[in-house]
C-alpha cells in the first residue's frame, strides 16, 4: 500500500506501509513492510523511516530506496 500523509501527524488507524509519498514529488520505498499503529506518526530521516509512538519511543527501519517523482507541467 502506498500512503500519503502529513509528516509527524499521527495516523488514525493501523496500516501496513511498503512505501509512501513524503512530498508530492518524493517517494520512499521500504525494504520490508512496516506496521504503523493508530496514534503513531511516520517520518523519513537520512535514509531511515522513523515511526514515533505517542510516548515518544521511536522505531527505525532502513528505507529500501527513495526517489524524486518527475512531474510534467505545472500545478493546476
C-alpha positions in Angstrom: 0.0 0.0 0.0 1.3 3.5 -0.8 0.3 6.0 1.8 0.1 9.8 1.6 0.3 11.7 4.9 1.5 14.8 6.7 4.8 14.3 8.3 4.7 13.6 12.0 0.9 13.6 12.1 -0.5 10.5 13.9 -2.3 8.0 11.7 -5.9 7.3 12.6 -5.8 3.5 12.3 -3.3 0.7 12.0 -1.8 0.5 8.5 0.9 -1.6 6.8 3.1 0.5 4.7 5.5 -0.6 2.0 6.1 2.8 0.6 4.8 6.4 0.9 5.0 9.8 -0.7 6.9 12.1 1.6 6.0 15.2 -0.5 4.0 15.5 -3.7 7.3 14.9 -5.6 9.3 12.4 -3.4 8.6 8.7 -2.9 10.1 6.5 -0.2 10.2 2.7 -0.6 10.8 0.3 2.3 12.9 -2.9 2.3 10.1 -4.6 4.2 6.5 -3.5 5.0 6.1 -1.7 8.3 3.1 -1.7 10.6 2.2 1.7 12.0 -0.3 1.6 14.8 -3.1 4.1 15.4 -1.7 7.2 17.1 1.8 6.7 15.8 3.5 9.0 13.2 6.0 8.3 10.5 8.8 10.3 9.0 11.9 9.9 6.8 15.3 10.9 8.2 18.7 10.3 6.5 17.7 7.1 4.7 15.7 5.7 7.6 11.9 5.5 8.1 11.1 6.6 11.7 7.9 5.6 13.4 7.2 7.5 16.6 4.7 6.3 19.3 2.6 8.8 21.3 5.1 8.1 24.2 8.0 9.4 22.1 9.5 6.0 21.6 11.0 5.6 18.1 11.5 2.6 15.8 13.8 3.0 12.8 13.7 1.0 9.6 16.0 1.1 6.7 14.4 2.6 3.6 14.8 0.3 0.6 15.1 3.3 -1.8 13.8 6.7 -2.4 13.5 8.9 -5.5 12.2 12.2 -6.8 9.0 11.8 -8.8 9.2 13.5 -12.2 6.1 15.7 -12.8 5.4 17.1 -16.3 3.8 20.5 -16.4 3.0 23.0 -13.7 0.5 22.9 -10.9 -3.2 23.3 -11.7 
